[in-house]
Amino acid sequence: MAAPGPAARVLVPAGRISTGAVAAVLAVGLVAPQVWRRWAVAVFLTGLVAGLPHGAVDHLVPGWFRRGSRPAAGHRTVVPLGYAAAAAAVPAAALTVPACVLCVFLAVSALHFGYGDARFCALRDGPTDPAPRAVHALAHGTVTAVLPLALWPEQVRPVVRQLAPGADWLLAAPVRTATAVLAGAAVAVCCGMALRDGRHRQAAELLLLTALFGLVPPLVAFGTYFGAWHSVRHIARLVLADPANAPALRAGHTAAVLRRFGRQAAAPTAIALAALAFLTALPRAFLADGRTAAGGVVLLAALTFPHLIVVAHLDRGEGRPEPGPGRPSPPRAARRAAAARSPSDRCRDDG
């Protein structure tokens, strides 16, 4: 069952924008591959900058789903401070135990990207059982986060060496073979499940992403995915989750909601851009070869770990019968009773 009403007006265009952008980049890569080889770093940085706003309102998300009618005192200060502290710890760890940080970052990225795509598709196309959803997340996560290491070792090697000089084993032939087999099996099983359940769009999107990361240089593929796919779809989830947007969305004022999100995200995005400029200019932490890309990856790692905690709030809150900030929450027993009702009971109540 597809997303109804206001949700469809946000989710469906977001899906079309992301698939259109990936298809266009893939087409250029197939027709004129030299274009992306020449502009790989520029496309990567463009995608990184375009994707930063999707995490810029993380400090607001916990407040959207808080329980009770009384505001959480100082949450708009405490959350950003905790976020900044967690983010600052990652570059420090990257300089101390770089190989460990890189491995954890790859695993966390696969988890984050995979479940992000799975959640978006569940909201847009209707929920699935836990098993198909987990396979969906595994397939999307491995394709976007680790498949480039298997298929593009020479292009990835300079960045890996800048981030973690002792982690060349990630590009060894046995590791690359195992990664490619895992990704291929996950894609095949996920597409098979999607086609079995009549979710042809999900299967086509996964195949499109697999082609992007398999046929386009990794910096171009990741920049496109992060800026035009992951970020766009996550922003769609955010504007739907913000309870203050509900009246405008019901009235069909999608543009006004997006402008509001832009105002909310402007200042945090500017801070993240300043951090990116600082990391790419560090003279000691990164050498000349691959320095710009490595700085961008460190920034992503620094923002990803605290971002995951916030996204967990979003995942738990989406679709929950919780009111927006400033209004009382239904009693826990009432929520449990509502969740326990059968679909037929809820339909009779709604009717």
N, C-alpha and C positions, 0 to 999 in steps of 0.2 A: 504494500500500500504506500503510495507516494505521499510526500509531505503535503498537508492541506494548507490552503489560504495563505496567510502572511509568510509562513515558513517557506512555501514554494516560491514566493516572489523573491526571496533572498537566496535560497539554496540552489535553485535551478540555474539562475544566471551565473552564480559563482562557479558551478560545475562547468558551464559552457565556456566561461572565460578561461578557466584553467586548462581545459582540454584543447581549446583553440590555440592558446599560446604554446603549449607543448607540441601540438601538431605542426604549427608554423616553424618552430625551431628545428624539429625533426626533418621537415621537408627541406629546409635550407641545408641542413647537414647532409642530406642524401644527394641533393642537386649540386651544391657547391661546398664540399667539405673544407676547402681551404679558408673559407670565410671564418668559420668557427675556430680553426686552428690559430688564425691570426688575432682574433678578438676574444680568446678564451678568458683571460684575466678580466677584461673589461665587462664581459657578460656576467662573470661570477660576482664581481663587485656590485654591478647593477642589481642583480637578483638579491644579493645580500642586503643592500640598502632598501630595496622595495619590500623585502620581507620583514625588516625590523619592526614596523608598526604592529604586526600581529601579536607581539608580546608586550606592546607599550602600555596596555591598560591592565596588566596583570595585577597591579596594586588595587584595582577596583573589584576584581572578580570575587574575592572572598566575601565582600560586603553584599553582593547580589544574592547570596544564598544563606546569609546568616539567619539564625532562628531568633524569634522573639521580636518585640516591637521596639526595644531600646537599642539605639545605635551602639556598635562596638566602639568603646572609647579609644580614640587614637589609632584606629586600624589603618587609616590612610597614611599615618606616619610610620607605624611599626612595620607594616608589610613592606613598604619600599626599603626601609633600613635593613630588614632581614634579607630581602632580595639582593640588595647591593653587597651585603657582607658575604652571602653565599657566592655571588658572582665574582667577587674579588678574590675568593679563595682558589678559584680554578686556575687563573694564570700563575699564581704562586705554586700550586701543585704541579702545573705543567712544566715549570722550570726545575722542580725537585724530583719528581718521578714521572717523566714525560711518557714513557711507554705504557705505564699503568693508566694514566689519564687518557691516553689515546684509545686504548682498548675499551675502557669503560664508556668513553664518549661514543664510540661506534655502536656499542650495545644499547646505550641509552637512546641514541638517535634512532636506531632501528625500531625500538619500542615506541618512541614518541611519534615518529612519522607513520608507522604502521597503524597504531591505534587511532591516530588523528584521522587518517583516511577512512578507517573502519567506522568511526563515529559519524563522520560526515555522511557517508553512504547510508548508514542506518537512519539518520534523520531525514535524508532526502528521499530514500527509496523504501523505507519501512524497516523495522528491526528484524534481526535474524537471531537464531539460537546461538548460544555461546561458542559452540565448536566452529561453525562457519566464520563467525566473527574473529576468532583467534587465528584461524588460517588466513583470513583476509589481512589481518594485521601483520602476521609473519611474512606473507608474500610481499606486501607493500614495503615493509621495513627492510627486508633483505635487499630488495631491488634498489631502493633509494640510498641506503646507508653503506652497504658493503659490496654490492655487485661491482662497482667501479674498481675496487681493489683487485678483483679477480680478472676483469677484462681489460683494464688499462694500467698495467703495472708501471710502465715507463713514464706515463704522464703523472701518475700519482706519487711516484718515488720521491721527487724533489720536495713535495709538501710533507710527506711522511718523515723525511730526513730532517726537515726543519722543526717539525713538531716533536719527534721522538727519534733521535739518532740511533737508538738501539732496537728499533721496532721493524727493521727490514724483513724480519721473519714473516711479517704479515703478507709480504709479497712473494714468499717462497712458493714454488710450484705446487707442493702438496696442499698448502693452505688455500691457495687460489682455486685449485680443483675442488676441494671440499666446499668452499664458499659458492662456487658456480653451481655445483650439484644441488646444494641446499636451496639456493635461490630458484633454480629451474624447477625443482620438485614442488616448492611452495607455490610458484606461479601456476604450474600445471594443475595441482590439486584445487587451488582457489578458483581458477577459471572453470574447472569441471563442476565444482559446487555451484558457482554462480549461474552457469548455463542450465544446470539441473533445476535450479530454483526459479528460472526465468529472469534472472538479473543480468541480462545481456549487456546493459550499459556498464555495469561494474567490471565484467570480464573484458570488455573493449578498453576501458580506461586502464586496467592493469597491463594489458598487452601494449598499450601506447606508452606507458611509463617504462616498461621493460625495453621497448625499442629505443626510447630516448637514451636511457643509461647504457644500452648496449652498443649504439651506433654513433653517438655524439660524444665528443671529448668530455671528460668528467667534470671539469670546471664549468663548462657551458651547461651540461645536463643538470648539475646540482644548482647552479644559479637560477636556471629556468624553473626547476621544480620548487625551490625554496621561495622565490619571489612571486611566481605566477600560479603556483598550484597550492602548496602547503599554506602559505600566508593568506591567499584569497579565501580558501575554504575555512580556515580557522577564523578569519574576521567575520565570515558569514555566521558561524556558530556564536561568536561573541555578540553581534548585534541582536541576534535572536534571544540570547540568554539575559541580556541587560533588561531588567523589568521596566526601566524608564522608557524603553523604546516601544513597549507594547501598544500604546494608543496610536502612535504614528504608523506602526506596521499594519495595524488593523485598518487604518484609513488609507493605506496604500502609499504612504509618503516615504518610500525607501530612500530616496535621495537625501532627504532631511536627516534620516537616521545615519547615513554614511557620513554626512558632513559633521554630525555630532561626534561620531567616532573619530574623525580626523582631528577635531579640536582636542579630544581627550588624549589622543596618542601623540600630539605634536611635540610637547616638551620632553617626554621620555625618549622619543625617537632621536631628538637632537642630542641628548646625552649619550645614547648608544653610538651615534655617528662620531661624536668626539672620541669615544673609547676606541672605535675602529681606527680612526686616524692616528691615535697614540700607539696602538699595537702594531700597526704596519710601519711605523717610523722608529720602533725600538732598534737601536744599533747593536746591542749585545745579544739579545734573546734570539734574533733571527738574522741569518746571513742573507746575502743579496739574492741568491737563487731560490725562488719560491717564497720569498719573505712576505709579499703582499697576500698571497693566498693563505699562507700559514697564519698571518695575523688575523685574517677573516675567520679562519677555523677556530682559533683560540677565542675570539669574541663569541662565536656561536656556542662553543663549549661553556664559556662563562655564563651565558644567558640561558642555556638549555637546562642545566640542573635545577635552578630555582623555578624556571618556567614549568618544569614537569609537575612540581608540587601544586602550582596554581591550576594547571590543566586538570589535575585530579579533582579539584573543587568543581571545575566546570563539568567534568564527566559525571560526577555524582549529582550535580544540580540540574542538569538538562532533563527536561520533561517531568521534574518532580513537582508535585502540587504545592510548592512553596510560594508565598507571596513575595513581593519586592520589599526592599528596605523600608522600614518605617511602619510596616503593618504587621499585625500579630500573626504568628505561625499557627496552623491548625495543631491541635493536640496530637501527640505521637500516636496514640491509640486510634484516632480517627484516620490518620494517614495509613496506618497498617491495615485498618479495616477496608479503606478504599482500595489499597493495593491487592487485597485478598479477594475482592469481588471478581466474579467471572466476567468475561467480555459481554455476555448476554445481559447480565445484571446492569452493567454500566450503560449499555445501549438503551435498556428500558428506562433507566434514570434520566438519561439525556433526552429521551423522547418525551 
